[in-house]
Amino acid sequence: MQNSIKLEQKPFLGNFGKHKITLMQPSYAILNRQAALEIQETVEACLHLNSLSQPISITILVDMEYVESLDSDGLVMLLKIFKTAIAHETNLALCSLQPQVRLVFEISKMDRTFSIFRDYDALVAHLEMNAELEAYNHKMTSVA
């Protein structure tokens, strides 16, 4: 398989407006510095395009299904990408980590920094739960 990054925009309608999910699926078996740089360029392009549209809540989900290994340079670059997303008020999450890649995140304690989901559907369930919680809190503050 040739290395590439598949992108897909998925709207999500919560109780308090729209939320857009950009699903990124890199096909790299090894996530090293070069692969992470390409992911960073793609994330920055998404952030730029999103800044031109109306303000909505945005999550970039990096699907790591095909990533079999992650070196320290790749991990450092992912952290840099995470910080860039935060600076643009965008959530960055990861999903579908292979066991050996998940272990790298656990050993480095980066699993405490990144939001990591089983898959896309788990992220959507998380967003739906948060939307319900927001609606409940909004209702309770309106009553009080």
C-alpha positions as CSV (number, residue, x, y, z in Angstrom):
1,M,0.0,0.0,0.0
2,Q,1.3,3.4,-0.9
3,N,1.6,5.9,2.0
4,S,-1.2,8.4,2.0
5,I,-3.6,10.2,4.2
6,K,-7.3,9.7,3.6
7,L,-9.5,12.6,4.7
8,E,-13.2,12.7,5.3
9,Q,-15.4,15.5,6.7
10,K,-18.3,14.2,8.9
11,P,-20.9,16.6,10.4
12,F,-22.3,15.9,13.8
13,L,-25.4,17.7,15.0
14,G,-25.4,18.1,18.8
15,N,-28.0,19.8,20.9
16,F,-26.1,23.1,20.9
17,G,-25.2,23.4,17.3
18,K,-23.0,21.8,14.8
19,H,-19.8,19.9,15.4
20,K,-17.6,18.8,12.5
21,I,-15.4,15.8,12.6
22,T,-12.5,15.5,10.2
23,L,-11.5,11.9,10.0
24,M,-7.8,11.4,8.9
25,Q,-6.6,7.9,8.1
26,P,-2.8,7.7,7.5
27,S,-1.7,4.5,5.8
28,Y,1.8,4.5,7.2
29,A,3.0,1.3,8.8
30,I,5.7,3.2,10.7
31,L,4.8,6.6,12.1
32,N,8.2,8.3,12.1
33,R,9.2,12.0,11.8
34,Q,8.6,12.2,8.0
35,A,5.1,10.5,8.3
36,A,4.2,12.8,11.2
37,L,5.3,15.9,9.2
38,E,2.9,14.9,6.5
39,I,0.1,14.5,9.0
40,Q,1.0,17.9,10.5
41,E,0.8,19.5,7.1
42,T,-2.6,17.9,6.5
43,V,-3.8,19.0,10.0
44,E,-2.6,22.6,9.4
45,A,-4.4,22.7,6.0
46,C,-7.6,21.5,7.7
47,L,-7.2,24.1,10.5
48,H,-6.8,26.8,7.8
49,L,-9.9,25.7,5.9
50,N,-11.9,25.5,9.1
51,S,-10.8,29.1,10.1
52,L,-12.4,30.3,6.9
53,S,-15.8,28.9,7.7
54,Q,-18.4,29.8,10.3
55,P,-17.3,29.1,13.9
56,I,-18.3,25.6,14.9
57,S,-16.8,23.0,17.2
58,I,-14.3,20.9,15.4
59,T,-12.6,17.6,16.2
60,I,-9.8,16.1,14.1
61,L,-9.7,12.3,14.6
62,V,-6.6,10.5,13.5
63,D,-7.4,6.9,12.7
64,M,-4.2,4.9,13.5
65,E,-5.5,1.6,12.3
66,Y,-2.7,1.0,9.8
67,V,0.1,2.3,12.1
68,E,2.1,-0.7,13.4
69,S,4.9,1.2,15.0
70,L,5.6,4.7,16.4
71,D,9.1,6.0,17.1
72,S,10.0,8.8,19.5
73,D,10.3,11.4,16.7
74,G,6.8,10.5,15.5
75,L,5.5,10.8,19.1
76,V,7.1,14.2,19.6
77,M,5.6,15.3,16.3
78,L,2.1,14.1,17.3
79,L,2.5,16.1,20.5
80,K,3.4,19.2,18.4
81,I,0.3,18.6,16.2
82,F,-1.8,18.3,19.3
83,K,-0.5,21.6,20.6
84,T,-1.2,23.2,17.2
85,A,-4.8,22.0,17.2
86,I,-5.3,23.3,20.8
87,A,-3.9,26.7,19.7
88,H,-6.6,26.8,17.0
89,E,-9.4,25.8,19.5
90,T,-9.7,22.4,17.8
91,N,-9.8,19.0,19.5
92,L,-7.4,16.3,18.3
93,A,-8.2,12.7,19.1
94,L,-6.8,9.3,18.1
95,C,-8.5,6.0,17.5
96,S,-7.9,2.4,16.4
97,L,-4.5,2.1,18.0
98,Q,-2.7,-1.2,17.5
99,P,-1.7,-2.8,20.8
100,Q,2.0,-2.1,20.3
101,V,1.3,1.6,19.5
102,R,-1.1,1.9,22.4
103,L,1.8,0.5,24.6
104,V,4.0,3.4,23.5
105,F,1.4,5.9,24.5
106,E,0.9,4.2,27.9
107,I,4.7,3.9,28.7
108,S,5.2,7.5,27.7
109,K,2.0,8.5,29.6
110,M,0.8,10.3,26.5
111,D,-2.4,8.4,26.8
112,R,-3.2,11.0,29.5
113,T,-2.6,13.8,27.1
114,F,-4.4,12.5,24.0
115,S,-8.1,11.5,23.8
116,I,-7.9,8.0,22.5
117,F,-11.0,6.2,21.3
118,R,-11.7,2.6,20.2
119,D,-13.0,3.9,16.8
120,Y,-15.0,6.6,15.1
121,D,-18.3,5.4,16.6
122,A,-16.8,5.6,20.1
123,L,-15.9,9.3,19.5
124,V,-19.5,10.0,18.2
125,A,-20.9,8.3,21.3
126,H,-18.7,10.4,23.5
127,L,-19.8,13.6,21.7
128,E,-23.5,12.6,22.0
129,M,-23.0,11.9,25.7
130,N,-21.4,15.4,26.2
131,A,-24.2,17.0,24.2
132,E,-26.8,15.4,26.5
133,L,-24.9,16.5,29.6
134,E,-24.7,20.0,28.2
135,A,-28.4,20.0,27.5
136,Y,-29.1,18.7,31.0
137,N,-26.8,21.3,32.7
138,H,-28.4,24.1,30.5
139,K,-31.9,22.9,31.6
140,M,-30.9,22.8,35.3
141,T,-29.4,26.3,35.2
142,S,-32.5,27.7,33.5
143,V,-34.8,26.2,36.2
144,A,-32.7,27.6,39.1
